[in-house]
Amino acid sequence: AVERERERESALCHSIVRIVDRLEIECTACLPFSPNTRLVHCFPISIRPRIRMYNLSIMVSRIIGSFLLGLCFRRASYVQAQGADLYLGDINFVILTDMHGFVKGTQNDPNLDADYGSVLSFVSQMRSISTSLDQDVFYINNGDFVSGSGFSGNPPTALTPIMEKFPWDLINIGEHEISHRETVEFLLQPGGFVDWWEGRVLTSNIVLAGTDTPMGSRYRFIDGENWGSVVLALGFLYNFEGAPADLLEVIPVEDVILSDWFTSVVLGEDRDYDGILVMAHMDIEDELIGKILRRIRDLTSDYDMPVTFVAGHTHYRAYKKLDDYSSAIEAGGYMDTVGFISSHNVGEVLPNTTELFHHSFLDTNKEFLRATLNVTVLDTAEGQGLSEFIEEIEKSLGLQDYIGCAPTTYKKEAEMSTKDSLTGLYFNEVIPQHVPNWNTTGDLFILGSKEFEYGILEGEVLRNDLQIVVPTQDAIVKLGDDIPGWVILSLKNLEDSEKAPNSILPDFLWSREADDLELFDTYTVYTGESYVRAMSEVMNIALSGSAGNPTEIKNVTIKSIVFDYVEANWVVCSSSSSKSMSGGQKAGISIGVMAGVCCFCILCLFLRKQRKEDEFNQHYDDAFEPEQNGEANYT
C-alpha cells in the first residue's frame, strides 16, 4: 500500500512538473521520502515564476500560469503543508501542555486553525496507523489545562466536559489547577474530574492537606495494546507554594524522590517495565529534572533504561538530550503545538540512525496535521463531533458576543511608548481608569510579561478575543503603601528568576521607568497575585520584615479591568471600521484584483487581434475586388 501511494504521488508530481515545464516556470521536484520514517508523505512543489519580457502576450500567459498554479499551492506553501516526519518507535507519546482552555484553537493566529476536535481526529488516525505497524502511542496532557480562554472559568465547569471527550492516557496537574479554591474543590468533588479519569490523573508530589493521600495517583503503569510496551509514568509539579493550604500540599520534589514508595516503584518491585515517563510540569531547564533523573539512575541497575521527560509551564518549544538514554521535550503552550517524542528498546534503534529518541513539534494547523499523516482527509466523525460540541458550549457562554470596537491594532510586542503598544494601553489608560484610588504620580504597577498572550486587532472585539489576549485570572494585589524607591528597585533582581525563554518583552513590565523612581520617595505598589510571594519576600528582606501584608483588591483582576475598559470606551464600530482583514483575506483580494487585471489584458489582446484580422481581411477583400470591366485590381 505504501509503494502504491508513493507511485501515485510520484505520478502526480511528474504530471505537475510537465505542466509547469510547458509554461516555462521553474519548480522543484518532490523531496524524497525520508529513509527512516514510518509515515511516508510527498512534499508539495514550490512554484517560482520566471517571467521574461518577450512580448505582452507571452508575459500575460505566464502570469496567468503562475497565478493558476499559485492557487493550487498557495495554501500549502503558506502553512508548510508537507507536514513533519514522525519516527514511530516502540514507545510513542503525543503531547499537549499548558492549553489554558484553548480548546477552540489559537483563534488570534489564522495559521493555527486546528481546534481540540482537529487534534482528536489527528490522534485517532495516528492510532490507526500505529496499530497497523504494531506500535504503541500514548496521549498525554501535561497540566495547566485551565485558566485562560473563555472556556475555562473558575471553576472550569464548561471545560471539563470537553476534556473528558479526549482519550487521554495520562493527565498531569499544573499550578493553575490548584491555585484557586473553587477549582480545587470542583476537581476533587466525588464523581468529579479526578474520579472520572480512574487513576489517570497523576500527582506524584501533591497530597491532600494533613494527609499522605495523593490528589490523584502517585504513579501508573500504562500498557501498549500493539507492541505490548509497559511504561512506568510519574507526574510532578515544580515546588509550587500557592495552593490553598487547607486543601492541598505540594511536597518538594527532592523529598519525594527519596521516599519509600518512589524507591520501590522505580526498583520494579511492583512490576517490570520497558521505560519510564516523567511528566514534569516545570521548565525544561529546571534543575529538578536533573535531580529526578539522577535518582532514577542511582536506583536502577540498568543505566540504559529509556527515560522520557515531558516538561511544560513556560510555553515554548524545546528539546534536550539529558544522557545517552534520556531526553526531555517541552511542547509550547496555548494550543499552538502538538508535541511528539518516541523511543526504542535499547539496541533496536531504527536503521540508518543511532538515536534512541526522536521528536517533532507540529503546528496546530489542520493542513499541516493532515499532511504529516499523509491522509486524504484529517477530520473524523469523532473529531467533528467534538468540534461541534465545542461550538455549542461557545454559544452558550456568549464567547462570540460583540463587546466593543478597537480603534487600532494593539501589539503585544510593541514598545510601551508607541501608540500601538498593548502594554502602553494597559498602563496609561486601563489601570488609571479601573484600579480603585489609582494615583498616577505616586502609584506603581509591576506586571509580568506573561500576563498578555496576544494583541488586539483593529475593529470588532468579541468576548473570547479579550479572554485570549489576557488569559490569566490573577487578582490585582496591593503590595503595600509607602514603599521606598530603593526597596522597589531591589525587585529588579527577580527578573532573571522569572525570565521566559524566547520572550520579546522584558520579564517584568513597569508602569513607569525604574530610572524615574526616587530612592527615598515612597510609592504604592500593585502587582498580579502570581508574583506576590516572591516580591513580598524580597521587600521583607530589604525592610527587615516590615514590608506589611499584601491586600487583594476585591472583584478586580488583571483580566476584568480590560473588559471594563473596552465596554466603557470602545462602544460601537462605525460602518467603515469593520474587523481587520486577515492576511489570507487581504491576499485573496489582491489575487482577485490581479486576476481581474489579467482578464482585462487578455480581453484587450483578443480585441486587438480581432481588429487586426478584420482590417487585414477588409484590405484583402479590397485588394482583390474585381473591376467593373472584369479585370482584377492588384494594387
Backbone hydrogen bonds, N-H to C=O, Kabsch-Sander energy under -0.5 kcal/mol:
donor,donor_aa,acceptor,acceptor_aa,energy
5,E,1,A,-2.2
6,R,2,V,-2.4
7,E,3,E,-2.6
8,R,4,R,-2.5
9,E,5,E,-2.7
10,S,6,R,-2.9
11,A,7,E,-2.7
12,L,8,R,-2.2
13,C,9,E,-2.6
14,H,10,S,-2.7
15,S,11,A,-2.2
16,I,12,L,-2.2
17,V,13,C,-2.4
18,R,14,H,-2.4
19,I,15,S,-2.2
20,V,16,I,-3.0
21,D,17,V,-2.8
22,R,18,R,-2.0
23,L,19,I,-1.3
24,E,21,D,-1.4
25,I,20,V,-2.0
26,E,48,R,-0.7
28,T,46,S,-0.9
37,T,34,S,-0.8
38,R,86,L,-0.9
39,L,86,L,-0.6
40,V,38,R,-0.7
43,F,31,L,-0.5
47,I,45,I,-0.6
48,R,26,E,-1.6
48,R,46,S,-0.5
51,I,49,P,-0.5
54,Y,52,R,-1.7
59,M,55,N,-2.4
60,V,56,L,-2.8
61,S,57,S,-2.4
62,R,58,I,-2.2
63,I,59,M,-2.3
64,I,60,V,-2.5
65,G,61,S,-2.3
66,S,62,R,-2.9
67,F,63,I,-2.6
68,L,64,I,-2.9
69,L,65,G,-2.5
70,G,66,S,-2.6
71,L,67,F,-2.0
72,C,68,L,-1.4
73,F,69,L,-1.8
74,R,70,G,-1.9
77,S,73,F,-2.9
78,Y,74,R,-1.7
79,V,75,R,-1.9
80,Q,76,A,-0.6
81,A,76,A,-2.6
83,G,80,Q,-1.8
87,Y,85,D,-0.6
88,L,86,L,-1.1
90,D,343,S,-0.8
91,I,343,S,-2.3
92,N,136,D,-1.3
93,F,341,I,-2.7
94,V,138,F,-2.8
95,I,339,G,-2.8
96,L,140,I,-2.2
98,D,143,G,-2.1
100,H,144,D,-2.2
101,G,145,F,-1.3
102,F,99,M,-1.6
103,V,101,G,-1.9
105,G,102,F,-1.4
106,T,112,L,-0.6
107,Q,105,G,-1.5
109,D,106,T,-1.9
112,L,109,D,-1.6
113,D,111,N,-1.1
114,A,364,T,-2.2
116,Y,103,V,-3.0
119,V,115,D,-2.0
120,L,116,Y,-2.1
121,S,117,G,-2.2
122,F,118,S,-2.2
123,V,119,V,-2.7
124,S,120,L,-2.2
125,Q,121,S,-2.3
126,M,122,F,-2.4
127,R,123,V,-2.3
128,S,124,S,-1.6
129,I,125,Q,-2.1
130,S,126,M,-2.9
131,T,127,R,-2.1
132,S,128,S,-1.8
133,L,129,I,-1.1
134,D,131,T,-1.3
135,Q,130,S,-3.1
136,D,90,D,-0.9
138,F,92,N,-2.7
140,I,94,V,-2.8
141,N,170,L,-2.1
142,N,96,L,-2.3
142,N,140,I,-0.5
148,G,149,S,-0.7
148,G,152,S,-0.6
149,S,100,H,-2.2
152,S,149,S,-1.6
153,G,151,F,-0.8
157,T,155,P,-1.9
160,T,156,P,-1.9
162,I,159,L,-0.8
163,M,159,L,-2.2
164,E,160,T,-2.2
165,K,162,I,-1.6
166,F,163,M,-1.6
168,W,166,F,-2.1
169,D,139,Y,-2.4
170,L,139,Y,-1.5
171,I,200,R,-2.6
172,N,141,N,-3.0
173,I,202,L,-0.6
177,E,174,G,-0.7
178,I,174,G,-0.6
178,I,175,E,-0.8
179,S,176,H,-0.6
184,V,180,H,-2.3
185,E,181,R,-2.7
186,F,182,E,-1.8
187,L,183,T,-2.6
188,L,184,V,-2.0
189,Q,185,E,-0.9
189,Q,186,F,-0.5
192,G,189,Q,-2.7
193,F,186,F,-0.5
194,V,187,L,-2.0
196,W,192,G,-2.5
197,W,193,F,-1.1
197,W,194,V,-0.5
198,E,195,D,-1.6
199,G,194,V,-0.6
200,R,197,W,-1.2
202,L,171,I,-2.8
202,L,200,R,-0.7
203,T,217,S,-3.0
204,S,235,G,-3.2
205,N,235,G,-0.6
206,I,203,T,-0.8
207,V,249,E,-2.5
208,L,213,T,-2.9
209,A,247,L,-2.1
211,T,208,L,-2.0
215,M,206,I,-2.2
217,S,201,V,-2.6
220,R,233,A,-1.9
222,I,220,R,-0.5
222,I,231,V,-2.4
224,G,229,S,-3.4
231,V,222,I,-2.4
232,L,275,G,-2.4
233,A,220,R,-2.9
233,A,231,V,-0.6
234,L,277,L,-2.3
235,G,218,R,-0.7
236,F,279,M,-3.3
238,Y,281,H,-1.6
240,F,238,Y,-2.8
247,L,244,P,-2.0
248,L,244,P,-2.5
249,E,207,V,-2.4
251,I,205,N,-2.5
251,I,249,E,-0.7
255,D,252,P,-1.1
256,V,252,P,-1.7
257,I,253,V,-2.2
258,L,255,D,-0.9
259,S,256,V,-1.9
263,T,259,S,-2.0
264,S,260,D,-2.6
265,V,261,W,-2.4
266,V,262,F,-2.2
267,L,263,T,-1.9
268,G,265,V,-0.9
269,E,264,S,-2.1
274,D,230,V,-3.3
275,G,230,V,-1.0
276,I,306,P,-2.6
277,L,232,L,-3.0
278,V,308,T,-3.1
279,M,234,L,-3.1
279,M,277,L,-0.6
280,A,278,V,-0.8
280,A,310,V,-2.8
281,H,236,F,-3.1
281,H,279,M,-0.6
282,M,280,A,-2.3
286,D,283,D,-2.1
289,I,286,D,-1.4
290,G,286,D,-0.6
291,K,287,E,-1.7
292,I,288,L,-2.4
293,L,289,I,-2.3
294,R,290,G,-2.5
295,R,291,K,-1.9
296,I,292,I,-2.2
297,R,293,L,-2.6
298,D,294,R,-2.1
299,L,295,R,-1.7
300,T,296,I,-2.4
303,Y,301,S,-0.9
305,M,302,D,-1.5
307,V,325,Y,-2.1
308,T,276,I,-2.9
309,F,327,S,-2.7
310,V,278,V,-2.5
311,A,309,F,-0.6
311,A,329,I,-2.7
312,G,282,M,-2.5
314,T,312,G,-0.9
318,A,330,E,-2.2
320,K,328,A,-2.7
322,L,320,K,-0.7
322,L,326,S,-1.8
323,D,326,S,-1.8
326,S,323,D,-1.4
327,S,307,V,-1.5
328,A,320,K,-2.9
329,I,309,F,-2.0
330,E,318,A,-2.8
331,A,311,A,-0.6
332,G,316,Y,-1.3
332,G,330,E,-0.6
334,Y,98,D,-3.3
336,D,333,G,-1.1
338,V,362,L,-2.5
339,G,95,I,-2.5
339,G,337,T,-0.6
340,F,360,S,-1.9
341,I,93,F,-1.9
342,S,358,H,-2.7
343,S,91,I,-2.6
344,H,356,L,-0.7
348,E,345,N,-2.6
353,T,350,L,-1.2
358,H,342,S,-1.8
360,S,340,F,-2.3
362,L,338,V,-2.4
362,L,360,S,-0.5
363,D,361,F,-0.5
364,T,336,D,-1.0
365,N,363,D,-2.4
369,L,365,N,-2.7
370,R,366,K,-2.5
371,A,367,E,-2.6
372,T,368,F,-1.9
373,L,369,L,-1.4
374,N,370,R,-0.9
375,V,370,R,-1.6
384,Q,380,T,-2.9
385,G,381,A,-2.1
386,L,382,E,-1.8
387,S,383,G,-2.2
388,E,384,Q,-2.3
389,F,385,G,-1.9
390,I,386,L,-2.3
391,E,387,S,-2.0
392,E,388,E,-2.0
393,I,389,F,-2.0
394,E,390,I,-2.5
395,K,391,E,-2.3
396,S,392,E,-2.1
397,L,393,I,-1.9
398,G,394,E,-0.5
398,G,395,K,-1.0
399,L,394,E,-2.0
401,D,398,G,-1.6
403,I,461,V,-2.6
404,G,461,V,-1.1
405,C,570,W,-1.0
406,A,459,G,-3.0
410,Y,456,I,-2.6
411,K,409,T,-0.5
411,K,420,D,-3.9
414,A,411,K,-0.6
418,T,415,E,-2.0
421,S,418,T,-1.3
422,L,411,K,-2.4
425,L,421,S,-2.0
426,Y,422,L,-2.1
427,F,423,T,-2.7
428,N,424,G,-2.6
429,E,425,L,-1.9
430,V,425,L,-2.0
431,I,426,Y,-2.7
433,Q,429,E,-1.4
434,H,430,V,-1.8
435,V,431,I,-2.2
438,W,435,V,-1.3
440,T,438,W,-0.6
443,D,439,N,-2.1
444,L,524,T,-2.8
446,I,526,Y,-2.6
447,L,445,F,-0.6
447,L,509,L,-3.2
449,S,507,D,-2.0
451,E,448,G,-1.9
452,F,449,S,-0.7
453,E,469,V,-2.6
454,Y,469,V,-0.7
456,I,410,Y,-2.3
459,G,406,A,-2.3
461,V,404,G,-3.0
462,L,460,E,-0.5
463,R,401,D,-2.0
464,N,399,L,-2.6
465,D,462,L,-0.6
466,L,462,L,-1.3
467,Q,463,R,-1.6
468,I,464,N,-2.0
469,V,465,D,-1.8
470,V,466,L,-2.3
472,T,451,E,-0.7
476,I,556,V,-2.0
477,V,527,T,-3.1
478,K,551,T,-3.5
479,L,477,V,-0.7
479,L,525,V,-2.5
480,G,525,V,-1.0
483,I,523,Y,-2.8
485,G,518,E,-0.5
485,G,521,D,-2.1
486,W,519,L,-2.2
487,V,484,P,-0.6
488,I,484,P,-1.8
489,L,485,G,-2.3
490,S,486,W,-0.7
490,S,487,V,-0.6
491,L,488,I,-1.7
492,K,489,L,-1.4
493,N,490,S,-1.3
494,L,491,L,-2.0
495,E,492,K,-1.4
496,D,493,N,-0.5
498,E,494,L,-1.6
499,K,496,D,-1.1
503,S,500,A,-1.7
509,L,447,L,-3.9
510,W,508,F,-0.5
511,S,445,F,-2.0
516,D,513,E,-1.5
517,L,514,A,-1.4
521,D,518,E,-0.9
523,Y,483,I,-1.8
524,T,442,G,-2.0
525,V,480,G,-1.9
525,V,523,Y,-0.5
526,Y,444,L,-2.7
527,T,477,V,-2.2
528,G,446,I,-0.5
529,E,475,A,-1.7
531,Y,528,G,-1.8
532,V,529,E,-0.9
535,M,531,Y,-2.2
536,S,532,V,-3.0
537,E,533,R,-2.1
538,V,534,A,-1.8
539,M,535,M,-2.4
540,N,536,S,-2.6
541,I,537,E,-1.9
542,A,538,V,-2.2
543,L,539,M,-2.3
544,S,541,I,-0.9
545,G,540,N,-3.9
546,S,543,L,-0.8
551,T,478,K,-2.8
553,I,476,I,-3.0
554,K,552,E,-0.6
556,V,553,I,-1.4
558,I,474,D,-2.4
561,I,557,T,-1.7
562,V,559,K,-0.9
563,F,559,K,-1.5
564,D,560,S,-2.4
565,Y,561,I,-2.0
566,V,562,V,-2.4
567,E,563,F,-2.6
568,A,564,D,-1.4
569,N,565,Y,-2.3
570,W,566,V,-2.4
571,V,569,N,-0.7
577,S,574,S,-1.8
580,S,458,E,-2.5
586,K,582,S,-2.5
587,A,583,G,-2.5
588,G,584,G,-2.4
589,I,585,Q,-2.4
590,S,586,K,-2.5
591,I,587,A,-2.7
592,G,588,G,-2.4
593,V,589,I,-2.6
594,M,590,S,-2.6
595,A,591,I,-3.0
596,G,592,G,-2.4
597,V,593,V,-2.6
598,C,594,M,-2.8
599,C,595,A,-2.8
600,F,596,G,-2.3
601,C,597,V,-2.6
602,I,598,C,-2.6
603,L,599,C,-2.5
604,C,600,F,-2.6
605,L,601,C,-2.8
606,F,602,I,-2.9
607,L,603,L,-2.8
608,R,604,C,-2.6
609,K,605,L,-2.7
610,Q,606,F,-2.6
611,R,607,L,-2.5
612,K,608,R,-2.4
613,E,609,K,-2.4
614,D,610,Q,-2.5
615,E,611,R,-2.6
616,F,612,K,-2.6
617,N,613,E,-2.8
618,Q,614,D,-2.4
619,H,615,E,-2.6
620,Y,616,F,-3.0
621,D,617,N,-2.9
622,D,618,Q,-2.6
623,A,619,H,-2.6
624,F,620,Y,-2.0
625,E,622,D,-0.8
627,E,631,E,-2.7
630,G,627,E,-2.0
633,N,625,E,-0.8
634,Y,632,A,-0.7
